[in-house]
Each structure stands twice: as C-alpha cells, then as structure tokens.
C-alpha cells in the first residue's frame, strides 16, 4: 500500500474571500424552508462555499447571519456566500421562477423522482437555466404550500430503517450532484 500525505494549505489553492466573491458562481441556489437548527444552516453555508454556488435563500424561521451558532459550522462561509432572508418561502420561490430557475423540493413525495432523473430532465432543457433546491424543516420537511409551487420533487432513495437524512447532509449530496451536472454541461461556469 502506498503512503499518502495530506495536502498543505498552499497546495489546496484556497481562494481568498475577495477572490471568492469575484469568482463566477454555479447558477444553483439552495432555499432553506424553516430550517430550525442554526448548525445545519452553517453547514449549508460551508458546503455552498465549497461548491461555489450562487447563493442561499433563508426563509421563515431559518436563522440569518450574523449568528454565533451559524458561524460555528460555517467557519466564515456566511461572509462569502451570498444569501437573502425571506419571511415567506413562497416569496423566494416566486422570485426564483421569475428569474427562470427550475425549482425542485428535496422531499419524500409520491411524485418525486431520483436525483439522477431530475438531472437528466435538466440536461434535456434547451435553455440553460439556474436550478434552485428547496430543503425543509428537520421534522416536517418542505411545507405543502411550498411543494405546490415547485417544478418537481427529488428523492434520495434510502434503504435502511431511517428514511430521513440530516438536512445538511442532504444538502451536501444534492449540491455536489447539481454543481457537477451544471459544470459538466456548461464548463465555462
């Protein structure tokens, strides 16, 4: 077995916060619908920074920066990733639709398709569009009135006894997959 060493800070080619702000972002927005855990919100910020996505919509009871608890898991990403706070999630969805985004809820729903199938649908669209992913409350999920406004639902198939993932884990899975799909389709992004 070969010996592996970890990369040092210089080898990681980390962007400065200023360079990150100037970098072209993936046209991907994550909408947090009444996410109650500030640590989950911070983790989503950190993941959004890692994949260089366009931004977050923090809706309803979802806490907004500045916030000490968000900072504990965001580790400063709340200062680099763009975000907008909304009292109502439906307002965020309406605005995203007006901007031409495809909006998917990540939810266990009868009409849900797999993540891979949703990406295939996106790849068949003729116009390059942004994508918005809605993730909901840790117990109640995405609100029904929000689901009604979405273009579809994405389900992550699960095979164990627990059919729920932590919202920040789910966000990481779907953000990675969508950011990769958008970059594969549009390498200039």
FENSUL-V15214 format. One record per residue. N is the residue number from 1. RES is the residue in three letters. SS is DSSP state (~ for helix, > for strand, _ for the rest). PSI is psi in whole degrees, 0 to 359 (* if undefined). D_FIRST is the distance of its C-alpha to the first C-alpha in Angstrom with 1 decimal. Layout:
N	RES	SS	PSI	D_FIRST
N	RES	SS	PSI	D_FIRST
//
This chain:
1	UNK	_	134	0.0
2	UNK	_	152	3.8
3	UNK	_	132	6.6
4	UNK	_	146	9.2
5	UNK	_	153	12.9
6	UNK	_	151	15.8
7	UNK	_	144	18.7
8	UNK	_	174	21.8
9	UNK	_	318	25.2
10	UNK	~	324	26.2
11	UNK	~	342	23.2
12	UNK	~	344	24.1
13	UNK	_	47	27.4
14	UNK	_	140	29.3
15	UNK	_	149	32.9
16	UNK	_	160	35.7
17	UNK	~	323	38.0
18	UNK	~	315	40.6
19	UNK	~	322	38.3
20	UNK	~	316	37.1
21	UNK	~	328	40.8
22	UNK	~	344	41.4
23	UNK	_	141	38.4
24	UNK	_	131	39.4
25	UNK	_	154	38.5
26	UNK	>	132	37.4
27	UNK	>	68	40.7
28	UNK	>	128	39.4
29	UNK	>	137	41.3
30	UNK	>	128	40.4
31	UNK	>	120	43.5
32	UNK	>	113	43.3
33	UNK	>	96	46.2
34	UNK	_	43	47.2
35	UNK	_	122	43.7
36	UNK	_	332	44.7
37	UNK	_	120	41.6
38	UNK	~	331	41.5
39	UNK	~	322	37.8
40	UNK	~	319	37.1
41	UNK	~	314	39.2
42	UNK	~	319	37.2
43	UNK	~	323	33.9
44	UNK	~	319	35.4
45	UNK	~	313	36.5
46	UNK	~	319	33.0
47	UNK	~	321	31.5
48	UNK	~	320	34.4
49	UNK	~	315	33.7
50	UNK	~	322	30.0
51	UNK	_	5	31.1
52	UNK	_	49	34.2
53	UNK	>	164	36.6
54	UNK	>	317	40.3
55	UNK	>	183	41.3
56	UNK	>	149	42.2
57	UNK	>	119	45.4
58	UNK	>	114	46.0
59	UNK	>	149	48.7
60	UNK	_	233	51.0
61	UNK	_	357	49.8
62	UNK	_	126	46.5
63	UNK	_	149	46.4
64	UNK	_	149	46.5
65	UNK	_	160	45.5
66	UNK	_	140	46.3
67	UNK	_	125	45.0
68	UNK	~	318	43.2
69	UNK	~	321	41.4
70	UNK	~	316	40.2
71	UNK	~	328	39.0
72	UNK	~	323	36.8
73	UNK	~	334	34.4
74	UNK	~	331	35.3
75	UNK	_	39	34.6
76	UNK	_	349	37.1
77	UNK	~	338	36.4
78	UNK	~	349	39.9
79	UNK	~	350	41.2
80	UNK	_	325	39.4
81	UNK	_	131	39.6
82	UNK	_	143	43.0
83	UNK	>	155	44.7
84	UNK	>	139	48.1
85	UNK	>	136	49.7
86	UNK	>	139	51.9
87	UNK	_	323	54.2
88	UNK	_	131	54.0
89	UNK	~	326	50.9
90	UNK	~	327	53.3
91	UNK	~	320	54.4
92	UNK	~	316	50.9
93	UNK	~	315	50.5
94	UNK	~	315	53.9
95	UNK	~	318	53.0
96	UNK	~	319	49.6
97	UNK	~	318	51.5
98	UNK	~	331	54.1
99	UNK	_	359	51.3
100	UNK	_	15	50.1
101	UNK	_	144	46.9
102	UNK	>	129	45.8
103	UNK	>	120	45.5
104	UNK	>	134	43.3
105	UNK	>	142	43.3
106	UNK	>	103	40.1
107	UNK	_	146	41.8
108	UNK	_	101	42.0
109	UNK	_	155	45.1
110	UNK	_	328	46.8
111	UNK	_	6	46.6
112	UNK	_	148	43.0
113	UNK	>	164	40.7
114	UNK	>	160	36.9
115	UNK	~	316	35.2
116	UNK	~	319	34.2
117	UNK	~	319	37.9
118	UNK	~	320	39.2
119	UNK	~	322	37.0
120	UNK	~	318	38.3
121	UNK	~	313	41.9
122	UNK	~	316	41.2
123	UNK	~	341	40.0
124	UNK	~	351	43.2
125	UNK	_	140	45.4
126	UNK	_	326	47.3
127	UNK	_	134	47.6
128	UNK	_	124	44.6
129	UNK	_	160	45.0
130	UNK	_	163	43.3
131	UNK	>	139	41.9
132	UNK	>	137	42.6
133	UNK	>	124	40.8
134	UNK	>	125	42.8
135	UNK	>	141	41.1
136	UNK	>	186	43.4
137	UNK	>	142	44.4
138	UNK	_	334	41.8
139	UNK	_	315	44.3
140	UNK	_	351	46.7
141	UNK	>	201	44.5
142	UNK	_	132	46.2
143	UNK	_	146	49.9
144	UNK	~	318	52.0
145	UNK	~	334	54.0
146	UNK	~	316	50.9
147	UNK	~	321	49.5
148	UNK	_	335	52.8
149	UNK	_	349	52.3
150	UNK	_	154	48.8
151	UNK	_	345	48.2
152	UNK	>	177	45.9
153	UNK	>	143	43.4
154	UNK	>	135	39.7
155	UNK	>	136	38.1
156	UNK	_	109	34.5
157	UNK	_	138	34.3
158	UNK	_	144	33.2
159	UNK	_	358	32.7
160	UNK	_	202	32.7
161	UNK	_	340	35.7
162	UNK	_	118	35.9
163	UNK	_	52	37.1
164	UNK	_	141	36.8
165	UNK	_	155	34.1
166	UNK	_	141	34.6
167	UNK	~	325	36.4
168	UNK	~	329	34.0
169	UNK	~	313	31.0
170	UNK	~	315	33.1
171	UNK	~	317	34.1
172	UNK	~	318	30.5
173	UNK	~	309	29.7
174	UNK	~	325	32.9
175	UNK	~	316	32.9
176	UNK	~	310	29.5
177	UNK	~	315	30.5
178	UNK	~	318	33.9
179	UNK	~	319	32.9
180	UNK	~	315	30.4
181	UNK	~	317	33.2
182	UNK	~	317	35.8
183	UNK	~	324	33.6
184	UNK	~	320	32.7
185	UNK	~	323	36.4
186	UNK	_	80	37.7
187	UNK	_	338	35.2
188	UNK	_	351	37.8
189	UNK	_	*	37.5
//
